[in-house]
Amino acid sequence: MIKEIKFTDKALKQINVLLSKKDKGSFFRIAIKGGGCSGFQYEFTFDKEKSKDDLNFENILIDKTSADLLKGSEVDYVSELIGDQFKITNPQTKSSCGCGVSFSL
């Protein structure tokens, strides 16, 4: 179970819409990967299998390391001038790049 990470209704609805277009049994995966101009970036992908260190909330998977870095975060789905996207408000980030895609911890 994923604790200490909040998903807005908009985010959950969009995840379900996206998963409805995938093969039955697919999961929506959220991960933090190294990269971007500030050091880390969020990655949103689909997966057919759970790993042994994955935390699971409904049809959402987050690996344990990423979940630790996401504690206290809120996952939302927003419409902005640059387009529709998932937006994570993470209280653990120290700074982020100008476009908001990458961040530092």
LOZAVEX-87481 format. One line per field, with one value per residue: residue number from 1; residue in one letter; x, y, z of N, C-alpha, C, CB in turn. Coordinates in Angstrom, 3 decimals. Each point is the difference from the previous one (the first is absolute). Glycine has a CB too. Layout:
% residues N
seq c(NUM; ...);
type c(a; ...);
n_px c(X; ...);
n_py c(Y; ...);
n_pz c(Z; ...);
ca_px c(X; ...);
ca_py c(Y; ...);
ca_pz c(Z; ...);
c_px c(X; ...);
c_py c(Y; ...);
c_pz c(Z; ...);
cb_px c(X; ...);
cb_py c(Y; ...);
cb_pz c(Z; ...);
END
This chain:
% residues 105
seq c(1; 2; 3; 4; 5; 6; 7; 8; 9; 10; 11; 12; 13; 14; 15; 16; 17; 18; 19; 20; 21; 22; 23; 24; 25; 26; 27; 28; 29; 30; 31; 32; 33; 34; 35; 36; 37; 38; 39; 40; 41; 42; 43; 44; 45; 46; 47; 48; 49; 50; 51; 52; 53; 54; 55; 56; 57; 58; 59; 60; 61; 62; 63; 64; 65; 66; 67; 68; 69; 70; 71; 72; 73; 74; 75; 76; 77; 78; 79; 80; 81; 82; 83; 84; 85; 86; 87; 88; 89; 90; 91; 92; 93; 94; 95; 96; 97; 98; 99; 100; 101; 102; 103; 104; 105);
type c(m; i; k; e; i; k; f; t; d; k; a; l; k; q; i; n; v; l; l; s; k; k; d; k; g; s; f; f; r; i; a; i; k; g; g; g; c; s; g; f; q; y; e; f; t; f; d; k; e; k; s; k; d; d; l; n; f; e; n; i; l; i; d; k; t; s; a; d; l; l; k; g; s; e; v; d; y; v; s; e; l; i; g; d; q; f; k; i; t; n; p; q; t; k; s; s; c; g; c; g; v; s; f; s; l);
n_px c(0.844; 1.521; 0.227; 0.015; -1.844; -2.651; -0.820; -1.220; -2.499; 2.185; 1.689; -2.382; -0.935; 2.807; 0.328; -2.713; 0.816; 2.560; -1.467; -2.145; 2.693; 1.072; -0.702; -2.624; 2.332; 0.668; 1.158; -0.645; 3.413; -0.316; 3.284; 1.053; 1.551; 2.580; -1.279; 0.047; 1.999; -0.286; 1.822; -2.633; -1.519; -2.504; 0.824; -3.341; 0.935; -2.614; 1.322; -1.449; 1.253; -0.968; 3.283; -0.439; -0.235; -3.392; -0.799; -2.591; -1.406; -2.243; 1.694; 2.705; 2.585; 1.182; 2.686; -0.447; 1.386; -2.696; -1.101; 2.468; -0.694; -3.267; 0.452; -2.611; -1.218; -2.720; 0.351; -1.442; -0.853; 1.123; -1.718; 3.221; -0.489; 1.139; -3.144; -2.005; 2.530; -0.878; 0.152; 2.000; -1.196; 3.232; -0.705; 2.735; 0.199; 2.611; -1.565; -2.285; 1.974; -1.271; -1.698; -0.626; 2.332; 1.638; -0.599; 2.828; -1.048);
n_py c(-1.181; 2.200; 0.710; 2.947; 0.226; 2.260; -1.859; 3.254; -1.871; 0.768; -2.581; -2.002; 1.056; -0.486; -2.976; -0.786; 1.252; -1.771; -2.708; 0.342; -0.419; -2.902; -2.725; -0.091; 1.016; 3.404; 0.533; 2.987; -0.785; 2.784; -0.558; 2.458; -0.529; 1.293; 2.500; 2.829; 2.136; -1.618; -2.909; -1.246; -0.291; -0.959; -2.717; 0.466; -3.363; -1.308; -2.015; -2.434; 0.313; 1.307; 0.420; -2.013; 3.320; 0.179; 1.802; -1.517; 3.061; -2.458; -1.011; 1.322; -2.131; 2.154; -2.100; -0.064; 2.363; 1.441; -0.288; 1.702; 2.363; 0.109; 0.653; 1.978; -0.837; 1.367; -2.401; 2.972; -1.332; 3.327; 0.457; 1.437; 1.712; -2.994; -1.340; -0.827; -0.206; -2.160; 2.947; -2.083; 2.604; -1.532; 1.649; -1.274; 2.731; 1.271; 0.910; -0.796; 0.565; 2.753; -2.643; -0.416; -2.300; 0.148; 0.239; 0.361; -2.225);
n_pz c(0.000; -2.063; 3.472; -1.031; -3.055; 0.459; -2.658; -0.240; -0.103; -2.210; 0.654; -0.185; -2.837; -1.319; 1.062; -1.440; -2.818; -0.082; 0.658; -2.469; -1.979; 1.547; -1.084; 1.887; 2.182; -0.429; 2.909; -0.885; 0.320; 1.878; -0.912; 1.592; -3.053; 1.354; -1.717; -0.075; -0.573; 3.001; -0.508; -1.136; -2.761; 1.664; -1.614; -0.639; -0.649; -0.467; 2.166; -1.604; 3.120; 2.775; -0.333; 2.355; 0.067; -1.100; 2.587; -1.453; 0.184; -1.380; -1.906; 2.060; -0.540; 2.207; -0.705; 3.163; -1.528; -0.653; 2.975; 1.128; -2.043; 0.912; 3.427; -0.754; -3.131; -0.184; -2.407; -1.163; -2.657; -0.378; -2.569; -0.031; -2.405; -0.149; -0.637; 1.871; 2.186; 2.016; 1.597; 1.864; 1.936; 0.582; 3.084; -1.574; -2.040; 1.523; -2.672; -1.924; -2.300; -0.153; -0.371; 3.342; -1.258; 2.746; 3.004; 1.015; 2.024);
ca_px c(-0.844; 0.750; -0.458; 0.647; -0.029; -1.408; -0.399; -1.249; -1.006; 0.344; 1.112; -0.501; -0.872; 0.838; 0.723; -0.955; -0.244; 1.181; 0.077; -1.087; 0.489; 1.092; -0.406; -0.515; 1.059; 1.099; 0.130; 0.588; 1.181; 0.626; 1.358; 0.942; 1.225; 1.022; -0.027; -0.529; 0.987; 0.143; 0.495; -0.993; -1.254; -1.055; -0.240; -1.314; 0.005; -0.922; 0.718; -0.862; 0.384; 0.474; 1.267; -0.167; 0.117; -1.023; -1.148; -1.157; -1.234; -0.921; 0.731; 1.190; 1.205; 1.139; 1.054; 0.206; 0.909; -0.746; -1.045; 0.645; 0.268; -1.297; -0.777; -0.587; -0.324; -1.331; 0.009; -1.185; -0.010; -0.349; -0.002; 0.731; 0.306; 0.912; -0.731; -0.484; 1.089; 0.020; 0.837; 0.275; 0.447; 0.827; 0.605; 1.411; 0.865; 0.684; -0.136; -0.394; 0.400; -0.996; -1.148; -0.668; 0.106; 0.993; 0.111; 1.089; -0.419);
ca_py c(1.181; 1.249; 0.928; 1.305; 0.614; 0.272; 0.076; 0.741; -0.697; 0.208; -0.891; -1.373; -0.129; -0.043; -1.287; -1.020; 0.202; -0.503; -1.452; -0.622; -0.146; -0.984; -1.384; -0.305; -0.401; 0.969; 0.924; 1.317; 0.059; 1.295; -0.209; 1.123; -0.421; 1.019; 0.654; 1.356; 1.039; 0.191; -1.208; -1.070; 0.277; -0.984; -0.830; -0.623; -1.052; -1.113; -1.235; -1.181; -0.822; 0.630; -0.484; -0.332; 1.190; 0.972; 0.294; -0.031; 0.674; -0.306; -0.423; 0.854; -0.577; 0.878; -0.760; 0.472; 1.152; 1.165; 0.305; 0.726; 1.363; 0.638; 0.137; 1.321; 0.609; -0.093; -0.234; 0.624; 0.091; 1.398; 0.570; 1.262; 0.486; -0.927; -1.234; -0.785; -0.824; -0.329; 0.942; -0.470; 1.000; -0.792; 0.876; -0.335; 0.612; 1.235; 0.931; -0.631; 0.771; 0.965; -0.633; -0.827; -1.422; -0.649; 0.586; -0.489; -0.367);
ca_pz c(0.000; -0.076; 1.032; 0.038; -1.325; -0.287; -1.401; -0.154; -0.801; -1.418; -0.338; -0.024; -1.172; -1.202; 0.016; -0.424; -1.434; -0.718; 0.145; -0.758; -1.372; 0.040; 0.222; 1.340; 0.913; -0.030; 1.129; -0.228; 0.863; 0.262; 0.505; -0.033; -0.683; -0.151; -1.308; -0.069; 0.302; 1.446; 0.653; 0.049; -0.691; 0.187; -1.173; -0.005; -1.009; 0.220; 0.274; 0.093; 1.143; 1.232; 0.551; 1.417; 0.848; -0.372; 0.842; -0.876; 0.393; -1.086; -1.196; -0.077; 0.595; 0.271; 0.667; 1.372; 0.030; -0.479; 0.989; 1.096; -0.469; -0.269; 1.243; 0.202; -1.291; -0.590; -1.442; -0.588; -1.456; -0.232; -1.347; 0.007; -1.344; -0.679; -0.250; 1.129; 0.519; 1.414; 0.744; 1.354; 0.959; 0.909; 1.000; 0.201; -1.007; 0.406; -1.120; -1.250; -1.177; -0.435; -0.637; 0.996; -0.323; 0.867; 1.329; 0.830; 1.366);
c_px c(0.887; -0.603; 0.770; 0.181; -1.471; -0.211; -1.316; -0.970; 0.302; 1.114; -0.475; -0.887; 0.830; 0.795; -0.926; -0.346; 1.157; 0.081; -1.101; 0.402; 1.131; -0.574; -0.491; 1.154; 1.198; -0.059; 0.566; 1.143; 0.506; 1.366; 0.762; 1.301; 0.996; -0.102; -0.601; 1.053; 0.194; 0.393; -0.954; -1.205; -0.991; -0.195; -1.350; -0.022; -1.093; 0.820; -1.009; 0.281; 0.447; 1.348; -0.193; 0.103; -1.032; -1.048; -1.173; -1.174; -0.951; 0.809; 1.267; 1.148; 1.052; 1.049; 0.314; 0.895; -0.718; -1.065; 0.583; 0.251; -1.283; -0.844; -0.488; -0.434; -1.472; 0.162; -1.324; 0.104; -0.535; 0.013; 0.649; 0.259; 0.897; -0.647; -0.470; 1.121; -0.238; 0.960; 0.151; 0.517; 0.702; 0.684; 1.485; 0.928; 0.577; -0.099; -0.459; 0.419; -1.141; -1.237; -0.747; 0.089; 0.987; 0.155; 1.220; -0.551; 1.041);
c_py c(1.243; 0.964; 1.305; 0.626; 0.160; 0.079; 0.765; -0.837; 0.133; -0.947; -1.438; -0.238; -0.125; -1.304; -1.114; 0.120; -0.574; -1.522; -0.711; -0.235; -1.015; -1.401; -0.178; -0.493; 0.936; 0.894; 1.324; 0.134; 1.439; -0.285; 1.315; -0.539; 1.152; 0.606; 1.380; 1.003; 0.217; -1.266; -1.177; 0.406; -1.122; -0.758; -0.686; -1.013; -1.021; -1.261; -1.138; -0.814; 0.857; -0.601; -0.241; 1.218; 1.077; 0.159; 0.194; 0.728; -0.139; -0.497; 0.833; -0.688; 1.080; -0.848; 0.645; 1.229; 1.266; 0.407; 0.766; 1.452; 0.774; 0.198; 1.431; 0.683; -0.129; -0.158; 0.526; -0.095; 1.377; 0.343; 1.367; 0.428; -0.962; -1.350; -0.666; -0.915; -0.374; 0.966; -0.528; 1.167; -0.772; 0.926; -0.284; 0.657; 1.310; 1.065; -0.778; 0.886; 0.913; -0.615; -0.923; -1.498; -0.707; 0.782; -0.545; -0.283; 0.430);
c_pz c(0.000; 1.020; -0.145; -1.375; -0.349; -1.509; -0.069; -0.841; -1.487; -0.442; -0.109; -1.220; -1.274; -0.080; -0.484; -1.477; -0.808; 0.069; -0.786; -1.455; -0.110; 0.181; 1.430; 0.879; -0.004; 1.237; -0.489; 0.991; 0.101; 0.605; -0.031; -0.564; -0.008; -1.390; 0.075; 0.434; 1.506; 0.749; 0.035; -0.833; 0.262; -1.300; 0.175; -1.136; 0.326; 0.178; 0.107; 1.262; 1.182; 0.358; 1.488; 0.914; -0.346; 1.085; -0.947; 0.631; -1.169; -1.190; -0.233; 0.724; 0.201; 0.698; 1.347; 0.079; -0.444; 1.003; 1.187; -0.388; -0.285; 1.260; 0.163; -1.281; -0.351; -1.502; -0.543; -1.519; -0.333; -1.483; 0.094; -1.434; -0.775; -0.264; 1.276; 0.471; 1.460; 0.672; 1.422; 0.829; 1.109; 1.002; 0.236; -1.019; 0.526; -1.086; -1.214; -1.154; -0.416; -0.623; 0.951; -0.241; 0.910; 1.298; 0.709; 1.393; 0.998);
cb_px c(-1.846; 0.570; -0.583; 1.148; 2.250; -0.249; 1.178; 1.223; -1.702; -0.684; 1.591; 0.109; -1.784; 0.163; 1.466; -0.917; -1.347; 1.202; 1.014; -1.661; -0.663; 1.575; 1.655; -2.299; -0.748; 0.001; 0.336; -2.205; 0.611; -2.249; -0.019; -1.089; -1.299; 1.509; -0.168; -2.306; -0.612; -1.674; 1.328; 0.785; 1.225; -1.127; 2.497; -1.122; 2.486; -1.833; 1.857; -0.100; 0.666; -2.370; 1.359; 0.928; 2.427; 0.385; 1.413; 0.791; 1.192; -1.666; -2.175; -1.423; -0.495; -1.460; 0.962; -0.302; 1.943; 0.423; -1.261; 1.072; 2.143; 0.064; 1.334; 1.402; 2.304; -1.033; 1.528; -0.249; -0.331; 0.945; -2.105; 1.072; -0.234; 1.906; 1.325; -2.388; 1.574; -0.542; -0.766; 0.508; -1.905; 0.369; -2.229; -0.750; -1.354; 1.575; 1.797; -1.939; 1.545; 1.848; 1.191; -1.502; -0.574; 1.211; -2.481; 1.727; -1.287);
cb_py c(-1.244; -0.358; -1.906; -0.747; -1.027; 1.237; -2.195; 2.235; 0.411; 2.409; 1.546; -0.070; 1.334; 2.501; 0.790; -0.028; 2.081; 2.140; 0.329; 1.108; 2.353; 1.729; -0.787; -0.578; -2.311; -0.035; -1.926; 1.033; -2.370; 1.187; -2.395; 1.183; -1.624; -1.192; -2.214; -0.867; 1.089; 1.789; 1.500; -0.716; 1.296; 1.430; -0.363; 2.077; 0.335; 1.109; 1.258; -0.066; -1.820; 0.414; 1.258; -2.240; -0.497; -0.567; 1.078; -2.164; 1.655; 1.743; -0.739; 2.099; -2.216; 2.103; -0.722; -2.333; -1.519; -0.697; -2.066; -2.130; -0.814; -1.027; -1.848; 0.188; -0.498; 1.410; -2.059; 1.586; -2.523; 0.569; -1.273; -0.554; 2.321; 1.157; -0.288; 0.094; 1.107; -2.460; 1.976; -2.341; 1.654; -1.755; 0.154; -2.151; -1.066; -1.349; 1.525; -1.152; -1.849; 1.543; 0.149; 1.880; 0.524; -0.901; 0.274; 1.309; -1.944);
cb_pz c(1.222; -2.474; 1.573; 2.041; -0.737; 2.193; -0.570; 0.180; 1.792; 0.201; 1.154; 2.506; 1.172; 0.058; 1.918; 2.308; 0.485; 0.510; 2.256; 1.517; -0.416; 0.964; -1.724; -0.945; -0.334; -2.527; 1.599; -0.826; -0.638; 0.352; -0.798; 1.997; -1.444; 1.635; -1.067; 0.434; -2.156; -0.185; 1.328; 2.298; -1.775; 1.755; -0.379; 0.979; -0.403; -1.358; 1.193; -2.493; -1.577; 0.809; -1.747; -0.504; 0.225; -2.381; 1.866; -0.958; 1.550; 0.806; -0.988; -0.111; -1.084; 0.179; -2.231; 0.757; -0.452; -2.364; -0.697; 0.780; -0.969; -2.259; 1.065; 1.988; -0.740; 1.847; 0.195; 1.979; -0.335; 2.234; -0.692; 2.222; 0.857; 1.087; -2.054; -0.856; -1.603; -0.427; -1.427; -0.836; -0.554; -1.789; 1.061; 0.963; -1.838; 1.407; 0.923; 1.116; -0.753; -0.339; -2.169; 0.312; -2.359; -2.020; 0.115; -1.339; -0.879);
END
